[in-house]
Amino acid sequence: MLTKSRFRSLYILFLIIILFSFLTRTILLVKSLPSLEPIPLLLAKIYGVGFFFDCVTFSYFAIPFVIVSMLLPDKVFNNRVFQLVAAAVAFVVTYLMLFNVIAEYTFFDEFATRYNFIAIDYLIYTTEVIRNIRESYPVNWLLGGIFIINILVFMVVRKQLRPAFSGSSRLGRRCRTGLVLLALPVLSYFFVDISMNHISPNNYADELASNGIYNLAAAFRNNELDFNKFYASKNGTLVMAALKKELTETGNHFASSGADEISRIIRHEGPEKRLNVVVVVEESLSAEFLGTFGNRTGITPNLDKLADESLFFTNLYATGTRTVRGLEAITLAMPPLPGTSIVKRPNNEHFFSWGSVMRDKGYDNKFIYAGHGYFDNMNYFFANNGFATVDRLNFAKDEITFTNAWGVCDEDLFLKVLKEGDKSFTQKKPFFSVVMTTSNHRPFTYPDGKIDIPSKTGRDGGVKYADYAIGRLLAEARKKPWFNDTVFVIVADHCAGSARKMALPVKNYRIPLFIYAPALIKPQRVDRMMSQIDIAPTVLGLLNFSYTTRFFGKDILNAQPGQERAFISTYQKLGFIEGNRLLVLGPKKETGFYTFTRGASGDDRMTEIKPQDDLLMNGLGYYQGAYYVYKNRLNRLVR
């Protein structure tokens, strides 16, 4: 490889990938130093395991280059035209590796991880994402700077490549070398997985020991994980018994005594309240942004006021870190499954859902989104689970005053919500609207003159504009004839960030929940712990609805003390909270047990504890039980 062999080109490719990966890892390490203790042993693990993943990445990357080097005869391989093609390919490769350094840094800066499912979305939904990137960063300057630097890098690479095109070789010898090199990605496919990057309890260390390009491919491959194969599990009968015990509620009973029956009959005395319900799912509204949770920046004046006028829940936890995970939990009331959200999975039709309950009660159900609903498969999911869909395409020109990469501004969205409510009211139908906002999202742009923070200056502006728009929504709604018969539910889809040393930092999943109906619901502060999956049954309880449920969530206002629990997750790690105990389940059947206490600054102090059998069984009851129910279609309307 080091002399006049055509396989020298692979040696050069190897060096390019290793050196650029080393550079990326070092830059991210420097950025992560405030969250790391860079002791020699940890650094050795980061760079050692990282080098291993870099080599695995090379083995996949090299496949087309190995095939070409193995099969092309000398007269073609050494031809001047082919050398020019090879030089062009080398220029593109080095440019992409330089671009990847910048891309990984910006991705890590926002999400504190290497590439994952979010990065896949960035590749799939190019219209929104490219526009968002252009609105957020000086893209042309970055691309131009990379191009100039790449010219210098390419000059070095080109010089080292020349000897590869001057030798002679035989097909048999080339094939022997090529087959050995092709065996490497095959072995990697079967024996290497992303969980091998787990080198420390510190989540930043694990991410640094990864390779971003490898992680991207792994996210494609592992969009759905078999719980029983990858996670700690127990006997199925015992697990379903544990789940049924967890789902048992006072005053309700199971529809049958079957071992895998989760259907329960919910009965309430008195008439049902056929009130309109508007659920505002607010983008990235972390609890820590609100003054009522201790924030002193004054960016949520309307929500802070609303906290005193609503049924205000202070101890709610998001199930995940993505919008689709929040929509899944709110709509389906089930725990997060490992992998991507059900919203994005194939065969996600006909679930028992909040939408199906409301439809059976005669409601006009709508999912209303500020952007294009094909993004994250949202329109398809909602259209096939009891909702009509209203998205960016349904806005008339005179209904739009401002747009950015993600859609219309929150004010335009909310005015559309009011118009849709008017339509249902005119038709004498109660309405149920699930509304997804977008303004509190990078690039944080919004109409000028609305708040005292200029557009495109950061997260605080995005939060304050979102708060302003919610205030305007309620002010305009009060003018409607249907206002006194309407319940407004305002909740976040997830927090603005979930990055900490721990893989599942409890604090970074805490979100607010407001249930506002001043003519109907007495203001009250509720401090009981709850999950996003409890929102639907809790609101249905307030409506006094009787129905047969397959939800995993509970009416938290009627649940017995001690039944509180919550679920938090990434796409691989699953967390189950009971009291101040946290169970963490990971692939390779990992289990972790912790206690946490909230410090004076609001940060959670995590302490690892010995395994707790009851915590593990209850957690598996929900997670393994939910996987069983999902795979066997037990929470579907059509099986």
CORPE-V867893 format. One record per run of one state. SS is the DSSP state (@ for helix, = for strand, . for the rest). FROM is the first residue (numbers start at 0). TO is the last residue. If there is no record, write none. Layout:
SS_FROM_TO ; SS_FROM_TO
This chain:
._0_6 ; @_7_34 ; ._35_38 ; @_39_60 ; ._61_61 ; @_62_70 ; ._71_72 ; @_73_76 ; ._77_78 ; @_79_110 ; ._111_115 ; @_116_123 ; ._124_124 ; @_125_135 ; ._136_137 ; @_138_164 ; ._165_169 ; @_170_190 ; ._191_192 ; @_193_196 ; ._197_201 ; @_202_207 ; ._208_210 ; @_211_220 ; ._221_222 ; =_223_223 ; ._224_225 ; @_226_229 ; ._230_234 ; @_235_246 ; ._247_251 ; =_252_253 ; ._254_262 ; =_263_265 ; ._266_274 ; =_275_281 ; ._282_284 ; =_285_285 ; @_286_288 ; ._289_289 ; @_290_292 ; ._293_299 ; @_300_306 ; ._307_309 ; =_310_316 ; ._317_321 ; @_322_331 ; ._332_337 ; =_338_338 ; ._339_340 ; @_341_343 ; ._344_349 ; =_350_350 ; ._351_352 ; @_353_359 ; ._360_362 ; =_363_368 ; ._369_373 ; @_374_382 ; ._383_386 ; =_387_389 ; ._390_390 ; @_391_393 ; ._394_395 ; @_396_398 ; ._399_401 ; =_402_403 ; ._404_405 ; =_406_407 ; ._408_408 ; @_409_425 ; ._426_429 ; =_430_435 ; ._436_457 ; @_458_476 ; ._477_481 ; @_482_484 ; =_485_491 ; ._492_504 ; @_505_508 ; =_509_515 ; ._516_522 ; =_523_525 ; ._526_528 ; =_529_530 ; @_531_541 ; ._542_545 ; =_546_548 ; ._549_564 ; =_565_568 ; ._569_572 ; =_573_577 ; ._578_579 ; =_580_585 ; ._586_588 ; =_589_597 ; ._598_602 ; =_603_607 ; ._608_611 ; @_612_630 ; ._631_634 ; =_635_635 ; ._636_638
